[in-house]
């Protein structure tokens, strides 16, 4: 799954390559694309973000720790931010 903003296009992996998906009007039928649309709309101030900033940062910290752990070959502690 991938997307571009300018122009707004959405892609999905199928048949060994990415294919452009044309949304039907404003309704995006593939659920992850609805989050992409929500993300754009929240930046434009049209609607609130489905995933608040604190949750996004928490997820990013976990992903960063996973990469660090894999590279180091050991467990990594998350800093609690305090």
Buried (B, 14 or more C-beta within 10 A) or exposed (E): EEBEEEEEEBBBEEEEEEEEBEBEEEEBEEEEBBEBBBBBBBEEEEEEBEEEEEEEEBEEBEEEBEEEEEEEEEEBEEEEEE
